[in-house]
Amino acid sequence: MITSCSDNETYFQKEQEKLKSNLVFYTNAQAILNCGPFEVDVFIDNVPVGSISYPYINEELPDCFQSDNTLLIEKDTGTYNYFAKATCNNYIQWSGIIHANPDSCSKVFFDMENTDTGHILIYTNAQDLLDAREFDVNVYINDSLAGKLPWAFLPQHGNPSCDMTDTLSVLNLQKPVGEYSYRADFHYTTDMHYEPLGWSGNFEIKKDSCIVVYLSLIPSGSNLPESRLTGTWAEKYPELWDGISDTIVFTDNFKVEKHIYFDGWNYNKMNDSTILFQNDNPTLRRHYGFFNFEFLNDKEIVIYNFLDRKITSVVKNIHFIKIE
């Protein structure tokens, strides 16, 4: 029988393809992360194949067998996508491609110094809008302080991007892949009564992604006034204060009218419980103020710690009714 070299090569290739490949996965995550006991779950081509319960801390490479701190998987010859995740506060994640060669043992180390990460960029306009730089916006991620923003990011600086370094006006954080919650707040002292304002929300970091969070003092979408708030309101119980029923008008172009103190000022509904009053003239001793409010129904509102004709240090929760 006569065979060609090409026939032999084809036979050899087919025989090689029948051979299995061993893949060994190991990690140092449990030795570094302070989360108590947890597992690193491993997926190949999006299919879960097992978990690693304990860290591998030896200096030598692991042998090609299953143990408490290694995961051994047998696969056909080929190329596979893998990823792994560790549940510790958030998901810590690794991903990549592995080539399963015939009759061999390939090893993948999930190293805490080489996890999948992305960026989140956080900035604000708070200090610019309030014409002041004397307060910090405190930023928390998963309830832990992540940084402070003492300065506003000004429009003349252009659009912020994740190429920017961490500065006084931009907080640029690299975070492992996962889902997070954030909140931010500031405390600015004036002689007007108000509750501290803040922001909150959620974001997801994906591999090599850039998430931008704008902590705007004027929320996006606030260019449309709320119909419940616009209109003319009269003080319901003036006898509690000075006996004169004060009036306040919130117009649909964000102006305040007829109020003894805030007539001609601008207003903006910051969130579901806070109104910002602001005068365009920053030379006034009082040119802005925050007040909490609550709708009792569509026709009644209470503005807390508010001002009326008799300006005193007495805290006045003034009850208004809508008259038109």
C-alpha positions in Angstrom: 0.0 0.0 0.0 1.3 3.4 -0.9 0.5 6.5 1.2 1.4 10.1 0.6 2.9 12.5 3.1 -0.2 14.5 3.0 -2.3 11.5 4.0 0.0 10.9 6.9 -0.2 14.5 8.0 -4.0 14.4 7.8 -4.1 11.2 9.9 -1.7 12.7 12.4 -3.8 15.8 12.6 -7.0 13.9 13.2 -5.3 11.8 15.9 -4.1 14.9 17.6 -7.5 16.4 17.6 -8.8 13.4 19.5 -6.5 14.1 22.4 -7.9 16.1 25.3 -6.4 19.2 26.9 -6.3 20.0 30.6 -6.9 23.5 31.8 -6.0 24.6 35.3 -7.4 27.8 36.9 -6.2 29.3 40.1 -6.3 32.7 41.9 -5.0 34.8 44.8 -8.2 36.6 45.3 -9.3 35.1 48.7 -5.8 35.9 50.1 -6.1 39.6 49.2 -9.7 40.6 49.5 -11.1 41.0 52.9 -14.6 39.6 52.3 -14.7 36.4 54.3 -15.2 33.1 52.5 -16.1 33.4 48.8 -15.6 31.5 45.6 -14.3 32.5 42.2 -16.7 31.2 39.6 -15.2 30.2 36.3 -17.0 30.2 32.9 -15.9 28.9 29.5 -17.8 30.1 26.5 -20.3 31.5 28.9 -21.0 28.1 30.5 -20.2 27.7 34.2 -17.5 25.0 34.7 -16.7 25.2 38.4 -15.5 27.4 41.3 -12.3 28.0 43.2 -12.8 28.1 46.9 -9.3 28.8 48.2 -6.4 30.9 47.1 -3.2 29.5 45.6 -0.3 31.1 47.4 2.7 28.9 46.5 5.5 30.5 44.4 5.7 27.5 42.1 3.1 27.0 39.4 0.4 24.5 40.3 0.5 20.9 39.2 -2.1 19.8 36.6 -4.7 18.3 39.0 -7.8 19.2 40.9 -7.3 20.5 44.5 -9.0 22.9 47.0 -7.2 25.8 45.4 -7.2 24.9 41.8 -9.9 24.0 39.2 -9.0 21.4 36.6 -11.1 21.2 33.4 -10.7 18.8 30.6 -11.6 20.2 27.1 -11.3 19.2 23.5 -8.5 20.8 21.5 -9.5 24.3 20.4 -9.7 27.9 21.4 -12.0 29.1 24.2 -13.2 32.3 25.8 -13.1 32.3 29.6 -14.1 34.7 32.3 -14.2 34.4 36.1 -15.8 36.5 38.8 -15.4 36.9 42.5 -18.3 38.2 44.6 -16.6 40.5 47.1 -18.5 43.8 47.7 -18.8 43.9 43.9 -17.9 41.5 41.2 -14.2 41.3 40.5 -13.8 39.9 37.0 -11.2 38.5 34.7 -11.6 37.5 31.1 -9.5 36.3 28.1 -8.8 33.6 25.5 -7.1 30.3 26.1 -5.8 27.8 23.6 -6.3 24.2 24.5 -3.5 22.3 22.9 -3.6 18.5 22.4 -2.3 16.4 25.3 -1.1 19.4 27.2 -1.9 21.4 30.4 -2.6 25.1 30.1 -2.8 27.3 33.2 -4.7 30.5 33.9 -4.0 32.7 37.0 -6.7 35.1 38.1 -4.5 37.7 39.6 -5.9 40.5 41.7 -3.3 42.8 40.2 -4.7 42.1 36.7 -8.5 42.3 36.9 -10.9 43.6 34.3 -11.6 47.3 35.0 -13.2 50.4 33.6 -13.4 54.1 34.6 -16.0 56.3 36.1 -15.6 60.1 35.7 -17.6 62.3 38.1 -17.9 66.1 38.0 -20.3 68.8 39.2 -21.5 72.4 38.5 -22.5 73.0 42.1 -19.9 75.6 43.2 -20.2 77.5 39.9 -24.0 77.8 40.1 -23.8 79.0 43.7 -20.9 81.4 42.9 -18.8 79.9 45.7 -15.8 77.6 46.1 -16.0 77.1 49.8 -17.5 73.7 50.0 -16.8 70.2 48.9 -19.1 67.8 47.0 -18.5 64.5 48.8 -18.7 61.4 46.5 -19.5 58.0 47.9 -19.4 54.7 46.0 -21.1 51.7 47.8 -21.4 54.0 50.9 -17.6 54.5 51.1 -16.1 57.9 50.5 -14.5 57.8 47.1 -13.3 61.4 46.8 -14.2 65.1 47.1 -14.9 67.7 44.4 -13.9 71.2 45.8 -14.3 72.9 42.5 -16.9 72.9 39.8 -16.0 71.8 36.3 -16.5 74.9 34.1 -18.1 74.8 30.7 -15.0 76.6 29.1 -13.0 73.5 29.9 -14.8 71.6 27.2 -16.4 68.2 27.7 -14.9 66.0 30.4 -13.4 62.7 29.3 -11.8 59.7 30.9 -8.5 60.8 29.5 -8.4 63.5 32.2 -6.5 62.9 35.3 -8.0 63.2 38.8 -8.1 66.9 39.6 -9.9 69.3 41.9 -12.8 69.5 39.5 -12.9 65.9 38.1 -12.9 62.6 40.0 -11.5 59.9 37.7 -11.7 56.5 39.3 -10.7 53.1 38.0 -13.0 50.4 39.3 -13.3 46.6 38.8 -16.0 45.4 36.5 -19.3 45.3 38.3 -22.4 47.1 39.4 -22.2 50.0 41.9 -24.3 52.5 43.7 -23.2 56.1 44.2 -24.4 59.1 46.2 -23.0 62.6 46.6 -23.8 65.5 48.8 -22.7 68.9 50.0 -23.2 71.1 53.0 -23.0 74.8 52.3 -23.6 77.3 55.1 -25.8 80.3 54.6 -28.0 82.2 57.0 -31.0 80.6 55.3 -32.3 77.3 56.6 -32.1 74.4 54.2 -31.3 70.7 54.2 -28.1 69.5 52.5 -28.6 68.5 48.8 -27.4 65.4 47.1 -27.5 63.0 44.3 -27.8 59.2 44.1 -27.9 56.5 41.5 -26.4 53.3 40.1 -23.9 52.5 37.4 -22.3 49.5 35.8 -18.6 49.2 35.0 -17.7 47.1 32.0 -14.3 46.1 30.7 -12.4 49.1 29.4 -15.5 51.3 29.6 -15.8 54.9 30.7 -18.9 56.0 32.6 -19.5 59.7 33.1 -21.7 61.0 36.0 -22.7 64.6 36.0 -23.7 65.9 39.4 -25.8 68.8 38.1 -27.3 71.2 40.6 -30.0 71.8 38.0 -31.2 68.3 37.1 -31.4 67.3 33.5 -35.0 67.7 32.3 -35.6 70.6 34.7 -36.1 72.9 31.8 -39.8 71.9 32.0 -41.6 73.3 35.0 -43.8 71.0 37.1 -47.5 71.7 36.5 -48.3 71.1 40.2 -45.9 73.8 41.3 -46.6 76.5 38.7 -49.4 78.9 39.7 -50.4 81.3 42.5 -50.3 80.2 46.1 -51.7 81.9 49.2 -50.7 81.3 52.8 -53.4 79.2 54.4 -52.8 80.0 58.1 -51.4 83.6 58.3 -52.6 83.9 61.9 -49.8 81.6 62.9 -47.2 84.3 62.0 -48.0 87.9 61.2 -51.7 87.8 60.3 -51.1 88.7 56.7 -51.7 86.0 54.0 -48.5 86.0 51.9 -48.7 85.1 48.2 -46.1 83.4 46.0 -46.3 82.7 42.3 -44.2 80.2 40.5 -44.3 81.0 36.8 -43.7 78.6 33.9 -40.5 80.4 33.0 -38.9 79.7 36.4 -39.6 83.1 38.0 -41.0 83.9 41.4 -43.5 86.7 41.6 -45.5 88.6 44.3 -43.6 87.2 47.3 -42.6 89.8 49.8 -39.0 88.6 49.7 -38.4 86.5 46.6 -40.2 88.5 44.0 -38.1 88.6 40.8 -35.9 85.7 41.9 -35.5 82.5 39.8 -36.5 79.1 41.2 -35.8 75.5 40.3 -37.2 72.3 41.7 -34.0 70.4 42.5 -35.6 67.2 43.4 -38.9 65.9 44.8 -38.4 67.8 48.1 -36.2 70.8 47.5 -36.5 74.2 45.8 -33.6 76.4 44.9 -34.3 80.2 45.0 -31.6 82.2 43.3 -31.2 85.9 42.5 -29.1 86.9 39.4 -27.4 89.5 41.5 -24.6 87.7 43.5 -23.7 91.0 45.3 -26.7 90.6 47.5 -26.0 89.3 51.0 -28.5 86.5 50.3 -28.6 85.6 46.7 -29.8 82.0 46.9 -31.5 79.6 49.3 -32.6 76.1 49.5 -36.0 75.1 51.0 -37.6 71.8 51.5 -41.2 71.4 50.5 -44.0 68.8 50.5 -47.1 68.5 48.4 -50.0 67.6 50.7 -52.1 67.2 47.5 -52.3 69.0 44.2 -53.7 72.1 45.8 -51.7 72.4 49.0 -48.0 72.6 49.7 -45.9 73.2 52.8 -42.5 75.0 52.4 -40.4 74.3 55.4 -38.2 76.8 57.3 -39.5 79.5 55.0 -39.7 83.3 55.1 -42.7 85.7 55.4 -43.2 89.4 55.9 -42.1 89.2 59.5 -38.6 87.9 59.1 -37.5 86.4 62.4 -35.3 83.6 63.6 -38.5 81.6 64.2 -38.7 78.4 62.0 -41.8 78.8 59.8 -43.3 75.9 58.0 -45.7 77.8 55.9 -48.8 76.1 54.4 -49.9 77.4 51.1 -53.0 76.7 49.0 -53.3 77.1 45.3 -55.7 79.8 44.3 -55.1 79.9 40.5 
